[in-house]
Amino acid sequence: MAVIVGVRFTQAGKIYHFDTAGLSLKLNDLVVVETNRGQELGKVVIAAKEVTLEENTEPYKPIIRLATPEDISQAEHQRGRAKKALSKSKELIENLNLPMKAIYAQYNLDGSHLIVFFYSEKRIDFRELVRKISHELRTHVELRQVGARDEAKLIGGVGKCGCQLCCVSFLNEFVPVSIKMAKEQDIALNPMKTSGLCGRLLCCLGYEYDQYRDMKCKLPDIGQEIQTKMGRAKIVGRNVIKATFMAELETGVTIEVPISEAVLINPTRT
């Protein structure tokens, strides 16, 4: 039997599980853990729970300690160093004339390992760049290529809704999004309306997609005729959220009709 907690290293980053190693930990505690990149500072985001031997298919790495004020100060110092490392990386990329863009840099807790995230539309031979960055900064360097969505997540920003990007604030993984989701929600197929800062389809297109799809399955199609209190009419639009039809009367006047007040004429659905 092991007792584990979930730890994040960034606000909306992936959650990793570690053995508490007998420490009494609670949510939002800052802890120091051992990762493949050395020691790192993380936050407990899933409370301690017991796992059986059957559930524990792989041994969990132990929490090293609760973070001390010195650890927190060191992590802040490394964030400052990472900004300088990013500037240096951009300078070297320009000097080498490489078709890539350095977007974020991150040191581990003791500064012995640096990751530089970059975006490029194609594969890059960056071996010379790694050698130059390592020589300039005197540390082990890892370059990691990311996609357009990951770039937005690392840099951050404000979405069309006026709020912080979902991928920065709470989305810890990207789910597939398709233009079909926009069509199902009657959203104008305009890239200016359906694309996020990353240039890809908005992640939020998927939030209400299932609801719209399920509700529309229960509604008559546009073009069907209905009987209303004002007479016979043809459905020319639907408001799924309000549960109403836009119906055109035989006089040419368009009215909004609650679904509950409309009776289908020769329905095509059962």
Secondary structure, DSSP 8 states (H G I E B T S, - for coil): -EEEEEEESSTT---EEEE-TT----TT-EEEEEETTEEEEEEEEEEEEEE-TTT--S---BEEEE--HHHHHHHHHHHHHHHHHHHHHHHHHHHHT-S-EEEEEEE-TTSSEEEEEEE-SS----HHHHHHHHHHHTSEEEEEEE-HHHHHHHH--B-TTSSB-HHHHT--S-----HHHHHHTT----HHHHB-TTSSB-GGGGTSHHHHHHHHHTS--TT-EEEETTEEEEEEEEETTTTEEEEEETTS-EEEEEGGG-EEES-S--
